[in-house]
C-alpha cells in the first residue's frame, strides 16, 4: 500500500506524553492498533514492506472464533510429538532439519500443556477473544464495511464418535468458559449444510462464531479508513531502532528513518527480530499455514466448516471456497512446501464430495506462534515507549480488535478493559 496521507486534526498527547506513534507492521493487528490509537487523537504512522501476500491477513481461514479458548497444547500432547516429526502430512508437523532450532520452543509447548496451565491459558484467551465479533461489527460499521462480516456460526465435524471423544477435553474446556456448544447429529448437519458428506456424521455447532468474507480486503478497507482519517503508511522494511541516550526515537528502514514518540511492534512472525534487539527475546516461532482457494467450487456453504479430525477449515468467501489449515514449523525464509497444500486438496472430497476442483490457488503464510498459544501484548522491559502486539498464532484475525484496544490503553496510560497479565512479555 502506498497511499497519500493528510491530517484532519492536530494530534493530542496521551497521558504518557506521546503524540506521534509508529506502528511496525501493516497486517490485521498492526492496522487495528493504528486505528485504535488514531481514534484517541494520536498521530500514527504505519511502517510496512507492503508485501500483502506475505501476511497471514492475506490468506487466513477468515474465521472469527471467540470460542477458541483451548490452546494448541492440551494435556497428553507429548504423546503426539513423534507423529509431528514422522508424518509430513500430520496436522502439526516439524521439519526434521529444523528440530534443533525449535526444540526449546517445543519444550515450552509441552510444559504449557499441564492441566493447571491449560486452565489459566483458557481464561486469558476467553478475555481476549470473547468480544471480537462485537468489536469488529462496531469497527466495520464506522467505516461502512459491514459486507465483510457474517455471523452464521461454525460446524466442527467428525467421521466417528471415537474421533469426537478424543477432543472431549477441548469441548469441555470451551463449555467451562461459557462458549455455546451444541452437539449435532447427521440429520442436523445435513439441514445446516447439505453439501457435507454423510461420512461426517457427528460433531458440534458453535452458533456464536463468525467469519470475514475476504480477509485481505478487510485489511485494505481498514487501511483506507486509517489514511482518510489522517494516518500515514510508509512502505519500507524496518531494520532496527535508532536509540538516543535514553530510548528509541526512530526506526531505521531500507529508506529513511521514521521518527516517533512511541513504537508498537506488530510485525507478526518477524516481531522477535526487533524485540530481541532491545532486550526482550521471546520464544516466538513461525507457524506456517497453507490454504487452497477454489474459485469455481460448484457447491454452496453457509458458514465455516471444520474437518476436526484433520484440523482444516473450509470457508465460503467472496472469491470462492477456501480450505485452510495445517501447522508446519520451519525457518521464516524457507520456501513453501506446497505438498502440504496439495494434501488439503486431496482431503476436500471426503468432506464435500460434489465439490469442483478445477481452478485453484495455493498460498503459504507465517503465523506468529507462542508456545502457550497466548500473544505478547505488553510494554518493553527496557524502554517504556516501545509496546508489543504479536504472537496470536492462528487466532490473529480474532484477537486483533481486543489486542488493539489493549495497546491503545497502554499507550494512553489508561487501564485496559481486561487483565493483561497473561500476555506479559516476561512470562517465560
C-alpha positions, 0 to 999 in steps of 0.5 A: 500500500502506498497511499497519500496521507493528510491530517484532519486534526492536530494530534493530542498527547496521551497521558504518557506524553506521546503524540506521534506513534509508529506502528511496525507492521501493516497486517490485521493487528498492526492496522487495528492498533493504528486505528485504535490509537488514531481514534484517541487523537494520536498521530500514527504512522504505519511502517510496512514492506507492503508485501500483502501476500506475505501476511497471514491477513492475506490468506487466513481461514477468515474465521472469527472464533471467540470460542477458541479458548483451548490452546494448541497444547492440551494435556497428553500432547507429548504423546503426539510429538513423534507423529509431528516429526514422522508424518509430513502430512500430520496436522502439526508437523516439524521439519526434521532439519529444523528440530534443533532450532525449535526444540526449546520452543517445543519444550515450552509447548509441552510444559504449557500443556499441564492441566493447571496451565491449560486452565489459566491459558483458557481464561486469558484467551476467553478475555481476549477473544470473547468480544471480537465479533462485537468489536469488529461489527462496531469497527466495520460499521464506522467505516461502512464495511459491514459486507465483510462480516457474517455471523452464521456460526461454525460446524466442527465435524467428525467421521466417528464418535471415537474421533469426537471423544478424543477432543472431549477435553477441548469441548469441555474446556470451551463449555467451562468458559461459557462458549455455546456448544451444541452437539449435532447429529447427521440429520442436523448437519445435513439441514445446516449444510447439505453439501457435507458428506454423510461420512461426517456424521457427528460433531458440534455447532458453535452458533456464536462464531463468525467469519470475514468474507475476504480477509485481505480486503478487510485489511485494505478497507481498514487501511483506507479508513486509517489514511482518510482519517489522517494516518500515514503508511510508509512502505519500507522494511524496518531494520532496527531502532535508532536509540538516543541516550535514553530510548528509541526515537526512530526506526531505521528502514531500507529508506529513511528513518521514521521518527516517533514518540512511541513504537508498537511492534506488530510485525507478526512472525518477524516481531522477535527480530526487533524485540530481541534487539532491545532486550526482550527475546521471546520464544516466538516461532513461525507457524506456517499455514497453507490454504487452497482457494477454489474459485469455481467450487460448484457447491454452496456453504453457509458458514465455516466448516471444520474437518476436526479430525484433520484440523482444516477449515473450509470457508465460503468467501467472496472469491470462492471456497477456501480450505485452510489449515495445517501447522508446519514449523520451519525457518521464516525464509524457507520456501513453501512446501506446497505438498502440504497444500496439495494434501488439503486438496486431496482431503476436500472430497471426503468432506464435500464430495460434489465439490469442483476442483478445477481452478485453484490457488495455493498460498503459504503464510507465517503465523506468529506462534507462542508456545502457550498459544497466548500473544505478547501484548505488553510494554518493553522491559527496557524502554517504556515507549516501545509496546508489543502486539504479536504472537496470536498464532492462528487466532490473529484475525480474532484477537486483533480488535481486543489486542488493539484496544489493549495497546491503545490503553497502554499507550494512553496510560489508561487501564485496559478493559481486561487483565493483561497479565497473561500476555506479559512479555516476561512470562517465560 
